[in-house]
Amino acid sequence: MSKKFTPTPHDAVFKQFLSEKRPLKISLNIWLPDEIKALCDLDSLKVESGSSC
């Protein structure tokens, strides 16, 4: 992983974390309420590049 300066290090952490499917799936399993998880297929998650912001 290259080290480069970012004025928003917290943003860089989230972007890195969300770019990997397994840690994201594990976290969603832990933090989402059961009612929401029942509506989701976490096995269908896929990583896509880009930003909608």
MODELLER restraints for C-alpha pairs under 7 A, 6 or more apart:
rsr = mdl.restraints
at = mdl.atoms
rsr.add(forms.Gaussian(group=physical.xy_distance, feature=features.Distance(at['CA:17:A'], at['CA:24:A']), mean=6.97, stdev=0.5))
rsr.add(forms.Gaussian(group=physical.xy_distance, feature=features.Distance(at['CA:18:A'], at['CA:24:A']), mean=6.00, stdev=0.5))
rsr.add(forms.Gaussian(group=physical.xy_distance, feature=features.Distance(at['CA:19:A'], at['CA:47:A']), mean=6.15, stdev=0.5))
rsr.add(forms.Gaussian(group=physical.xy_distance, feature=features.Distance(at['CA:21:A'], at['CA:45:A']), mean=6.95, stdev=0.5))
rsr.add(forms.Gaussian(group=physical.xy_distance, feature=features.Distance(at['CA:21:A'], at['CA:46:A']), mean=6.76, stdev=0.5))
rsr.add(forms.Gaussian(group=physical.xy_distance, feature=features.Distance(at['CA:21:A'], at['CA:47:A']), mean=6.53, stdev=0.5))
rsr.add(forms.Gaussian(group=physical.xy_distance, feature=features.Distance(at['CA:25:A'], at['CA:42:A']), mean=6.31, stdev=0.5))
